[in-house]
């Protein structure tokens, strides 16, 4: 069988449908991975803000605390730009602004619901 005949045979409806589902599944997996990474980063920064507030209140490490923390984290994670003193101040401010609400729990719940919707959508595409 020549390459041309093989290609023509492969372009059957069954193959096209299978390929369509495969592509949709891959895109969905990519989106889920991005959502999971973003969810984990949000939770990390939320917890970091909480810990910064807690350390400032209970440890009383002084005004150089954020500067030192920024330096230490930036040295360890050189490829990450999010640990500047200014960003750490913003993380703390973000936590303090939202801490009276259940913001973090609501965000996680919404992301979990999105995953269920995505799975149902994938099943519809495959049909």
NORJO-V661059 format. One record per residue. N is the residue number from 1. SS is DSSP state (2 for helix, 1 for strand, 0 for the rest). NEAR is the number of other ideal C-beta (glycine too) atoms within 12 Angstrom. Layout:
# NORJO-V661059
n: {N	N}
ss: {SS	SS}
near: {NEAR	NEAR}
This chain:
# NORJO-V661059
n: {1	2	3	4	5	6	7	8	9	10	11	12	13	14	15	16	17	18	19	20	21	22	23	24	25	26	27	28	29	30	31	32	33	34	35	36	37	38	39	40	41	42	43	44	45	46	47	48	49	50	51	52	53	54	55	56	57	58	59	60	61	62	63	64	65	66	67	68	69	70	71	72	73	74	75	76	77	78	79	80	81	82	83	84	85	86	87	88	89	90	91	92	93	94	95	96	97	98	99	100	101	102	103	104	105	106	107	108	109	110	111	112	113	114	115	116	117	118	119	120	121	122	123	124	125	126	127}
ss: {0	0	2	2	2	2	2	2	2	2	0	0	2	2	2	2	2	2	2	2	2	2	2	2	2	2	2	2	2	2	2	2	2	2	2	2	2	2	2	2	2	2	2	2	2	2	2	2	2	2	2	2	2	2	2	2	2	2	0	0	0	0	0	0	2	2	2	2	2	2	2	2	2	2	2	2	0	0	0	0	0	0	0	0	2	2	2	2	2	2	2	2	2	2	2	2	2	2	0	0	0	0	2	2	2	2	2	2	2	2	2	2	2	2	2	2	2	2	2	2	2	2	2	2	2	2	0}
near: {9	8	9	10	10	12	12	12	14	16	15	13	11	12	16	13	16	17	18	18	21	17	17	23	21	16	18	26	18	15	22	24	16	17	24	20	15	19	23	17	18	26	21	22	29	30	20	28	30	23	22	34	26	19	20	23	14	11	13	11	16	12	11	14	25	31	19	19	28	28	18	16	25	22	13	12	15	10	10	16	12	19	29	19	23	16	23	31	24	21	32	31	18	23	29	21	15	22	20	9	13	13	22	24	16	15	23	21	15	19	25	18	15	22	22	15	18	26	20	15	20	24	15	13	21	18	11}
